[in-house]
């Protein structure tokens, strides 16, 4: 079995657009680098940075309920801790998220952009060390099998952008849905990186939203259930050993490697 990494993505702000990477350095027990560092609280969520606990995603701005977010193209420059937001090809907001003034600028934008969808004042939340705003408590790294997405396109009868699934690693070389057989297995990369596949990813209505247009145009969970009897697409993995992973790298199940 030859699994190849087709692309890498991170999502610095929960619910906002992806940033494609050429490579990423993962650390044992850590999350995907630069992923889900921030979230936009939709009214008071009860999140306490001093005692960070996993919160349901409905407490934040997110595509499942706020599809307009997909209209926005965002990028986060870690070197200057600044978030840039574009709408329709023009910059509409920027803010240094390490400063109160910068966070207020971003919050003011969301008050203007989607006032009817806010349950209270929007607030930029930053993840403390060792915590991320992932949907799953143990969603350290997410892997999407592109062959499964292509199979789903046939079931749906329409193109399905893999970015609908907001994964970190897009994989080629697996048969459709073969990622589910990897649960419990360890994948190794040439750099020494080792990933243990932990569980399947259950999909919600966020995947119904076209990430390019913000249109709610498909019914992905319903289509998955009708075609396959489940609502899963992709798997989560945890990092067992440090390593760098890059576009084009191979991932080898350790059992298969031992058999060679």
C-alpha positions as CSV (number, residue, x, y, z in Angstrom):
1,X,0.0,0.0,0.0
2,X,1.5,3.3,-1.1
3,X,-0.2,6.4,0.5
4,X,0.9,9.8,-0.7
5,X,0.2,13.2,0.8
6,X,-1.4,15.3,-2.0
7,X,-1.8,18.5,0.1
8,X,-1.6,20.0,3.5
9,X,-4.0,22.5,5.0
10,X,-4.3,24.4,8.3
11,X,-7.2,26.4,9.6
12,X,-5.8,29.1,11.9
13,X,-9.3,30.4,12.9
14,X,-12.1,27.9,13.5
15,X,-14.8,28.3,10.8
16,X,-12.7,30.4,8.5
17,X,-10.7,29.6,5.3
18,X,-7.8,27.2,4.9
19,X,-4.2,27.9,4.3
20,X,-2.3,25.5,2.1
21,X,1.2,24.5,3.3
22,X,4.2,22.9,1.5
23,X,5.3,21.2,4.7
24,X,4.6,21.0,8.4
25,X,6.6,20.0,11.5
26,X,4.5,17.9,13.8
27,X,5.5,17.1,17.4
28,X,4.7,14.2,19.6
29,X,1.3,14.6,21.4
30,X,0.7,17.9,19.6
31,X,-1.9,19.3,17.2
32,X,-1.4,20.1,13.5
33,X,0.9,23.2,13.5
34,X,-1.0,26.5,13.3
35,X,-4.4,24.8,13.2
36,X,-7.5,26.0,15.1
37,X,-5.5,28.5,17.1
38,X,-8.4,30.9,17.4
39,X,-12.2,30.9,17.5
40,X,-14.8,33.6,17.3
41,X,-17.2,33.3,20.2
42,X,-20.8,33.8,19.2
43,X,-22.0,35.3,22.5
44,X,-20.7,34.1,25.9
45,X,-19.5,30.5,25.6
46,X,-18.2,29.9,29.1
47,X,-14.7,29.3,27.8
48,X,-12.0,29.9,30.4
49,X,-8.5,30.3,29.1
50,X,-7.1,29.6,32.6
51,X,-8.9,26.2,32.6
52,X,-9.6,25.4,28.9
53,X,-12.3,22.8,28.3
54,X,-13.6,21.5,25.0
55,X,-16.7,23.4,24.0
56,X,-19.4,22.4,21.5
57,X,-18.8,24.1,18.2
58,X,-22.3,25.7,18.2
59,X,-20.8,28.2,20.7
60,X,-18.6,29.7,18.0
61,X,-19.1,31.1,14.5
62,X,-18.9,28.1,12.2
63,X,-20.0,26.9,8.8
64,X,-22.6,24.5,10.0
65,X,-24.9,27.5,10.9
66,X,-23.0,30.5,9.5
67,X,-22.4,29.6,5.8
68,X,-21.6,33.2,4.9
69,X,-18.2,32.7,6.5
70,X,-17.2,30.8,3.4
71,X,-17.3,34.0,1.4
72,X,-14.4,35.3,3.4
73,X,-10.8,34.6,2.5
74,X,-8.5,34.8,5.5
75,X,-4.8,34.4,6.3
76,X,-3.0,34.5,9.5
77,X,0.7,35.6,9.6
78,X,2.1,34.1,12.7
79,X,5.3,36.3,12.5
80,X,3.2,39.4,13.2
81,X,0.2,37.6,14.9
82,X,-2.1,39.3,12.4
83,X,-5.3,38.1,10.8
84,X,-6.2,39.5,7.3
85,X,-9.8,39.1,6.0
86,X,-10.9,39.6,2.4
87,X,-14.4,39.7,1.0
88,X,-14.9,39.8,-2.7
89,X,-11.2,40.2,-3.4
90,X,-10.7,43.3,-1.2
91,X,-9.4,43.5,2.4
92,X,-12.2,44.3,4.8
93,X,-10.4,43.8,8.1
94,X,-7.1,43.1,9.7
95,X,-6.0,42.9,13.3
96,X,-3.1,41.8,15.4
97,X,-4.7,39.1,17.5
98,X,-2.0,39.5,20.2
99,X,-3.3,42.9,21.1
100,X,-6.7,44.1,22.4
101,X,-7.0,46.7,19.6
102,X,-6.4,44.1,17.0
103,X,-9.0,41.7,18.4
104,X,-11.5,44.5,18.7
105,X,-11.0,45.4,15.0
106,X,-11.8,41.8,14.0
107,X,-14.8,41.6,16.4
108,X,-16.1,44.9,14.9
109,X,-15.9,43.4,11.4
110,X,-18.0,40.4,12.4
111,X,-20.6,42.6,14.1
112,X,-21.0,44.4,10.7
113,X,-20.8,41.3,8.6
114,X,-23.4,39.1,10.2
115,X,-25.4,41.0,12.8
116,X,-28.5,38.8,12.5
117,X,-26.6,35.6,13.2
118,X,-24.9,36.8,16.4
119,X,-26.3,35.7,19.8
120,X,-24.2,38.2,21.6
121,X,-21.0,40.1,21.1
122,X,-18.4,38.3,19.0
123,X,-15.2,37.7,20.8
124,X,-11.8,36.5,19.5
125,X,-10.6,33.6,21.7
126,X,-7.0,32.4,21.6
127,X,-6.1,28.8,22.4
128,X,-3.8,28.5,25.5
129,X,-0.7,26.3,25.2
130,X,-1.7,22.7,24.7
131,X,-5.3,23.4,23.6
132,X,-7.0,23.9,20.3
133,X,-10.5,24.7,19.1
134,X,-11.0,21.4,17.3
135,X,-14.5,19.8,16.9
136,X,-13.2,16.6,18.7
137,X,-11.4,16.5,22.0
138,X,-8.7,14.3,20.5
139,X,-8.8,15.7,16.9
140,X,-5.1,16.3,16.7
141,X,-4.6,15.7,12.9
142,X,-7.3,15.0,10.4
143,X,-6.8,12.9,7.2
144,X,-9.0,12.9,4.2
145,X,-8.9,10.1,1.5
146,X,-9.4,11.8,-1.8
147,X,-10.6,8.5,-3.4
148,X,-13.5,8.5,-0.9
149,X,-14.4,12.1,-1.9
150,X,-14.4,11.0,-5.5
151,X,-16.7,8.0,-4.7
152,X,-19.0,10.4,-2.8
153,X,-19.2,12.6,-6.0
154,X,-20.7,9.6,-7.8
155,X,-23.2,9.1,-5.1
156,X,-24.1,12.8,-4.9
157,X,-24.1,13.3,-8.7
158,X,-22.1,16.5,-8.4
159,X,-18.6,17.7,-7.8
160,X,-17.5,17.6,-4.1
161,X,-14.6,19.9,-3.1
162,X,-12.4,18.0,-0.6
163,X,-12.0,21.3,1.3
164,X,-15.6,20.8,2.5
165,X,-14.1,18.4,5.0
166,X,-11.6,20.8,6.4
167,X,-8.9,18.2,6.8
168,X,-5.2,18.7,7.5
169,X,-3.8,16.0,5.2
170,X,-5.3,15.0,1.8
171,X,-4.3,11.5,0.9
172,X,-3.9,9.6,-2.5
173,X,-3.2,6.0,-3.0
174,X,-6.0,4.4,-0.9
175,X,-9.0,2.7,-2.2
176,X,-12.3,4.5,-1.4
177,X,-13.1,4.3,2.3
178,X,-9.9,2.3,3.0
179,X,-9.0,5.0,5.6
180,X,-11.5,3.4,8.0
181,X,-9.4,0.2,7.9
182,X,-6.4,2.2,9.2
183,X,-8.0,2.9,12.6
184,X,-5.7,1.5,15.2
185,X,-2.8,1.4,12.8
186,X,0.4,3.5,12.8
187,X,1.5,5.4,9.7
188,X,5.2,6.3,9.3
189,X,6.7,9.1,7.2
190,X,10.3,9.2,5.9
191,X,11.2,11.9,8.4
192,X,10.4,9.6,11.4
193,X,7.0,11.0,11.9
194,X,4.6,8.4,13.3
195,X,0.8,8.9,13.3
196,X,-1.6,6.6,15.1
197,X,-5.0,6.6,13.4
198,X,-7.6,6.9,16.2
199,X,-11.1,7.2,14.9
200,X,-13.4,8.0,12.0
201,X,-14.7,11.5,11.6
202,X,-18.5,12.0,11.8
203,X,-19.7,14.7,9.4
204,X,-22.2,17.5,10.1
205,X,-24.0,20.0,8.0
206,X,-20.9,22.2,7.7
207,X,-19.9,20.0,4.7
208,X,-23.1,21.0,2.9
209,X,-21.5,24.5,2.3
210,X,-19.5,25.1,-0.8
211,X,-16.2,26.4,0.6
212,X,-15.7,28.6,-2.5
213,X,-19.1,30.4,-2.6
214,X,-20.6,30.0,0.8
215,X,-23.7,28.4,-0.8
216,X,-25.5,25.6,1.0
217,X,-25.8,23.5,-2.1
218,X,-25.4,19.8,-1.2
219,X,-26.6,17.4,1.6
220,X,-23.4,15.5,2.4
221,X,-24.3,13.7,5.6
222,X,-27.7,12.6,4.1
223,X,-25.9,11.5,1.0
224,X,-23.4,9.5,3.0
225,X,-26.1,7.8,5.0
226,X,-28.1,6.9,1.9
227,X,-25.2,5.6,-0.1
228,X,-23.1,4.0,2.6
229,X,-25.1,3.7,5.8
230,X,-22.8,6.1,7.8
231,X,-22.0,9.8,7.9
232,X,-18.2,9.4,8.2
233,X,-15.5,10.8,5.9
234,X,-11.9,11.0,7.0
235,X,-10.1,9.9,10.1
236,X,-8.3,11.5,13.1
237,X,-4.7,10.6,14.1
238,X,-2.5,11.4,17.0
239,X,1.3,12.2,16.7
240,X,3.4,9.4,18.3
241,X,6.8,10.7,17.1
242,X,8.1,14.1,15.9
243,X,8.7,14.6,12.2
244,X,8.2,16.8,9.2
245,X,5.6,16.0,6.6
246,X,5.5,17.5,3.1
247,X,3.5,17.4,-0.1
248,X,4.4,14.3,-2.0
249,X,5.6,12.4,1.0
250,X,4.7,8.8,1.4
251,X,3.0,7.4,4.5
252,X,3.5,3.7,5.2
253,X,1.5,1.6,7.6
254,X,4.0,0.1,10.0
255,X,2.7,-3.5,9.6
256,X,3.2,-3.2,5.8
257,X,6.7,-1.8,6.3
258,X,7.6,-4.8,8.5
259,X,6.4,-7.2,5.8
260,X,8.6,-5.7,3.1
